[in-house]
Amino acid sequence: MLRFFSLALFIFSINVVSAQVDSTQQNSKRNPFIVELEVENGGILASKDVKNTTFEHAYYNGINLRLGWKIIHSSDKLFKLYNNPIYGFGIYSSTFNTDIIGSPYALYGFIQSPFGKLTSQKWHFDYRIGLGMSGNFRPYDEDTNPLNLVIGTKNNVYIDLGIRTQYQISSKFRAGAGLSFHHFSNGAMRLPNKGINLIPIALSITYKPAGEQRLQKERPLMDSLKGKIYYHVNYGLGFKQINRDVEKRYMKTTLSAYASTHVSPKWRMGGGLDIFYSASGNNEEIAGDEHGKLAAKLSGGPSYYIAHILNKNLVLNGNIGYYIHNQEFNGEIQKIFLRAGARYYVYKNLNAGASIKAHMGKADFIEWTMGYTFNR
């Protein structure tokens, strides 16, 4: 798990550093530095049985400190398409006011993009995407913490989304209000893994030492992308606990091939094939009489592919697929499978990243991916 967290932060670190380096090469001016402090509370989402046990006396409060840079000076045209977004790092701390869950913290990278009427003197709108690592959970334990029915690990994936409006107090300060969404999960590396979902109300204050800079909305031409077809080959590796009463985790791998094309400068869509291998198919207690057979270990089917292009190197990827063949004893509990993740092009056409494969709302496993894109 720590490797996943490190990779998530590493991806965002590369983006912030590369954007700053690109700025230095293109222009002697620096990208403006920004500091934000945000408090949030309420909004625990849980089923009735979990509310009456794990969250019976819980109430959520959280705080975020974010440090970022507004990308104004860069040769990457996508920054203009996203209205000069903020790239940065965040520190998160929270409490559920109960010993059952613990008091989680998180370190994460984030991207914050303005939208709406950018020329407004007073009111501003933005949305945020964040990914990182969390710790200090008090996980499920049959003897010492049996009421925690949602998280089986101290460290978990942290996914952060947000939308808000801000009011310009002065040239250097903004006050904001909005909604956030937080998700904590370990990708079934250790059960239970129902995950924790929060939709708190958030209040923020933003400080810009260099003052407010008025930027016009620009739409640079990107005609070279039209009609271009990209071919992707990816390999993923992860581990999954099948039974909560048995601590052993089994290797799972993925081999994927897709083709995609731009439907807009920010989006690519396409399709392809996913093939999955589950080592748990070798275990007689899990697979029964089918254990060891190829059909017990392999599954897969066609999938729809979508990619959200954040900049020239960073991509958010997703899939909706349908199993032609699957095995429920390997945790493939539905015919439809989903995937969501992030990939960074570390060298030319070679990318690395991580994603969560799931069956509707239930995580299957976390994939560590390496891939190559042809015709990029």
VENSULFEN-V858045 format. One line per field, one symbol per residue. ss: DSSP state (@ for helix, = for strand, . for the rest). psi: psi as a letter, one per 30 degrees, with the letter a starting at -180 (. if undefined). burial: + if it has 24 or more other ideal C-beta (glycine too) atoms within 12 Angstrom, else -. Layout:
ss->???
psi->???
burial->???
This chain:
ss->.@@@@@@@@@@@@@@@@@@@@@@@@@......=========..==..@@@@.........==========.......@@@@....==========......==============.......===============...=...=..........=============....=============..........===..=======...............@@@...=============.......================..============@@@@.@@@@@@@...@@@@============....=========..=..@@@.....============..==========..=============..
psi->eeeeeeeeeeeeeeeeeeeeeeeeefkfklkkkkkkkkkllahkklleeeefdegegkkkklkkkkklkjjejkfjffeefghilkkaklkkklkghkfeeaiklkklllkkkllajffkfeklkllkklkaklagljlkkeefiffjgfkgleklkjkkklklkkkjeaffkkklkaklkkkklghgekllhflkkkilkkklkkkjeflkkkkkkkikkhfffkfkkkkkkkklkalkkekffjfkkkkklkkkklkllkflffkklalbkkkkkjffffkefefbffkflefffkllalkkkkkjjeaffkkkllkjlkkekljefggiflfkllkkakkkjfjcgkllallkkljcgkkdlkkkkklkkkg.
burial->+--++-++++++++++-+++-++-------+++++++++++-++++---+--+++--+-+++++++++++++++-+++++++++++++++++++++-+-+++++++++++++++---------+++++++++++++++++----+-++++++++++++++++++++-------+++++++++++++++++++++++++++++++++++---+------------+----+++++++++++++------++++++++++++-+--+++++++++++++++++++--++--------++++++++++++++++++++++++++-+-+++-++++---++++++++++-----+++++++++--++++++++++++--+
